Amino acid sequence: MLKSFRAALAMSVITLSAFATSSAIAAPLKVVASFTVIADFAKNVGGDRVEITTIVGTDGDAHVYEPSPADAVAMAKADVVLVNGLHFEGFLQRLVDASATKAAIVTLTKGVTPIDFKPEFADADAAEGAGTGGGKTVTDPHAFQSIANAKIYVKNIADAFCTADNEGCDSYKANAAAYTTKLDALEGEVKAAIRSIPEAKRVVITSHDAFGYFEHEYGLTFLAPQGISTDSEPSAADVAKLVEQIKQDKAAAIFIENITNPRLIEQIAGETGIKVGGTLYSDALSSSDGPASTYIDMMHNNITQIKGAILGS
């Protein structure tokens, strides 16, 4: 009896040891995403092979974010760090330096064709570190607002994960392909929604200029009191200029953004007589119980809000 018990115990130890070794081999890839949109892309590509930490959380503003010690710890432990680039994350270099991370820093806008920011606010935003001033052009960093660009982000993530975890490469590529198919369908829905809006009514007001790539790709015109960064308040002259432009262009709808203070938009709505049409999600996803907890949900929410406010449906 005692021999049988010892034999069983020995087998248990061997089994547990084997399981521990197996678990160690299958440890998930530690991934840090700079903000929620990238984190969502990474989840769709990585599946259960990745463990993701997000620096700027839901409804957070990456333009003004101040990193915490916990962020530096996460960066230090990471295998891969996924960032937008194009000066979107003003905090990034400080965080990389503070963490002394050895992780690969992967810029997901590699391969994206950047667009320039609208010139009327270019010099002000250049001073915020979004580009160069003195009459030179400023690059718009919000490339993820184009679904075509989102597909480039996804490919870059799959490539980065394959480099860091070659054994999982087939899985990453399959996940990326399946998710890209969903993005293709989403793009078709967005384009169909825009086609349903009369061209004369395709002018929308938002808090800051986060939708340049959406405008460039899909044919809506976005006007905003703040430039591409939310770092500074627009001047009274800027707001007055925008109000005049809104009246001339006959803007059809005005929206609050989830990452910004609604006060300025409410002021402009009052001065122009345009009713606030709802909330658009720009630089961050919503919490899990909100209407934009994934990138696909975000794009659905935004186009539904825009179409509904303009057409009254």
N, C-alpha and C positions, 0 to 999 in steps of 0.2 A: 504494500500500500504506500509506504513512504517512498519507495523507489519510483512508483508511478507518479506521485505528487511532484518529486524532484524533476522527473522527466518533463512533466507538463509545465512546471515553472520554467525550466530551461528553454522549452519551446516558446513560451510566452515572451521571454527575454529576447530570444532570437527574432521573433516576429516583430516585437516593438522596435528593436534595433533596426531591422530592415525598413520598417515603416518610417522611422526617424530619418534614416539615410535617404529614402525616397522623397520625403517631404523637403529635406534640405536641397536635394537636386532640383525639385520642382518649385523652389521659392520664387514668388512672383517678382517680376521686374519692378524696381522702385522708380516710379515716374513722378516728376514734379511738373505740373502745368501752371503757367503763369496766371491764367484766368479761366473762367467757367466754360466758355465756348471751346477752348482747346481741350479742357478736361473731358468734355462730352465726346469730342472727336476721338480722344485717346481711349475712352472706355469702349467705344464702338469697334475700334481696331484691335485693342489689346485683350478684350474679354477678361477671362479669369486668370490670364497669365500676367496681368499687371496690377500693381497697387498704386493708386493715384492720390497724390496730395495736391490740392489747389491753393495757390497763393492768394489771389484776389477772389473772394467768394461771391455767392449769389447777391445780385443787386449792388455789387461793389464797383467802384470807379478806379480803374487801373491808372488813370492819368494822375491822380493825387494820392495813391495808396502809399502808406508808410510801412515797410516790412517790420515784422516782429522777430524776436529771438527764435521763436518756434519755426518761423520760415527759414531762418538760417540753418537750423538743425536739420530740417527736411531736405534742404539743398545739399547739405554736407553728406547726407546718407544716400542721395539719389544716384541711380544708374544713368538715367536720362532726364534732361530738363528740356521741356518743350516751351518755346516762346514765340510770340507773334513777330517781333522785330519791327522795323520801320519806325523806331522810336516810340512805339506804343507804350511799352513798360518803362517809364522814366526811372523806376526804382531798381531796374535789373542789375546794372553793373555794381551798384553798392551792395546788393544782396549776394552776388557772385563773389565779390571780394571778401565780404564779411564771413561767408560760409567756407571759403577756401575749397569749394567743391571740386572734385575730380571728374564729375559727370560730364558727358557730352552735352553741350548747349546747342540745341537744334532749333534753327530759325525756320519757322514753317511757311513764311512768305517767299522762300527761295523758289524761283520759277514763276512767281506771280508778276504780272505786268503792273507796276505801280502807277497810280494816277496822281496828278497834282491837285493840291487843294485849291479851292476857289480863291482868286487873287485878292478880293476885297479885305480878307482877314489874314492874308498870308504873313505879313510882317509881324503882326501881333502874336500869331502862333509860333513863328520862328523863334521868338524870344522865349517861348515856353520850352524850347528844346525839341520841337516837332520837325524842325528843318532848318533852313538857312534864310535869313532875312535880307535886307538891303535890296529889295526888288527881285530877288531870286525866287525860284519856285519852292514850294514846300510839299513834301510827300504826304499823302493821306495814308495813315496806317490801318484804317478799318477795312482791310481787304476781305475779311471773312463775311462782310455783308453781301458779297457776290457768291452765289451758290457754285458757280464755275470755279471760283477761287477756293471755296471750301473743299472741293474735290482735290485740289493741289495740296492743301494742308493734309488731307487724309493720306494721300500717297506719300508725302514726306514723313508722316508719322509711321506708316508701315515700313518704310525704308530704315528709319531710325531704330525701330524695334527689331527688325531683322539683323541689323548690325550689332545690336546689344545682346540679342538672344537668337542665335542662328537656328537653334532647335525648334523654335516656335515660328519660324519664318512662314511656313506654309499656312499656318493658322492665321497669322497677321494679314497675309495677302488675301486669303479667302474672306476674312472679316471685312477688310477694306473694300473688296469688290462688292460684297453684299450691301454694305452701307452706301457705297457710291451709286448703286442701283436705286436706293431710296432717295438719294439726293437728286438723281435724274428725274424721278417722278415729282419731287418737290419743285424742281425748277419749272417743269411743265405747268404745274398748278399756279405758280406765281406769275408766269408769263400770261396764262389764260386770264387770271384776275386783272392784270394790268390792261389787257386788251378790252376788257369789259368796261373800263373807265374812259369816258370821252377825253380826247387829247387836251381840250381846253380846260379840263378840270384836274389835270395831273400836276397840281402844285400843292405841296404840303409843308407845314411849318413844324420844326422840331426844336428841341432845346439846344443841342450842339451838333456840329456837322459830322455825324457818325455815318451818314448814309450816302456818301459820295459814290461808292462802288455800286450800291443798289441803284442809284440814279443812273450811273453810267451804263449799267448792264440792262436795266429794265425800262427806262424811259420816264420815270417820275422826276419831278423837280423838287428838291428839298431846300428850304431856306431856314437859316438858324441864327439866333442872336450871338451864340458863342461859336468859335471856330472849332478846329479839330480836337482841341484840348479843353477840358473843363477847368483848367488851372486858374483862370482869372475871369472876373466878371466883365461883361461887355460894357463899354461906356454908354452914357445916355445918348450920345450922338449916334453910336452904332445901332442902338435900339430904335431911335427915331428914324434912322435910314431904313431899317428893316420894315418898320411899320408902313413907311411910304411905299416901299417895294411890294409889300403884301397887297396894299390897296391897288397898285398898278397892275400886278400880275394876277389879281383876283384869286388868291389862294383859296382852295376849297376846304381845307381842314387843318387843324392845329392840334399838336399832340405833346403831352408830357413824356419824358423819358424816365425809365425806372432808376437810372443812376443819378439824376439831377434834381435839384430843388424846383418844385413846380411854380414858385412865386413869379419868376420872370415870364414864363409862358402864360400864366393867368393874367399878368399885366398886359401882355400883347393881345391876348384874346379880348380883354376889356376894351382896348384902344381900337381894335379892328372890327369888333362885333362878331368875330368868328367863334363859334362854340368849341370848347375843348372836346376832341373826339375820342379821347381815351389815352392809354399808355402804350408806347412802343418800347421794345427792348432793344438796346443798342450795343453796349459794351459788356453786358453781363446777362446771364440767364436768371430766371426766377428761382425761388426755392421749390422743392419737390411738389408742394401743393399749389403752386402758381401756374399761370397759363403758358409759361415759357421755360419749363424745366429742362428741355433739351433744345439743341440747335434747330431741329426740324419743327418742334413746337413753337419756338421763337419766330421763325419765318412765317409759319401759319398764322400765329397771333398777329404779327405786324401787318401782313397783307389783308387779313380779315378786318382788322381795325381800320386800315386806310380805306379799303373798298367800302366798308359800312358807313364810315363818316362822310365820304364823298357822295356816295349814291343814296345815302339815307336808308340803307337796308342792313 
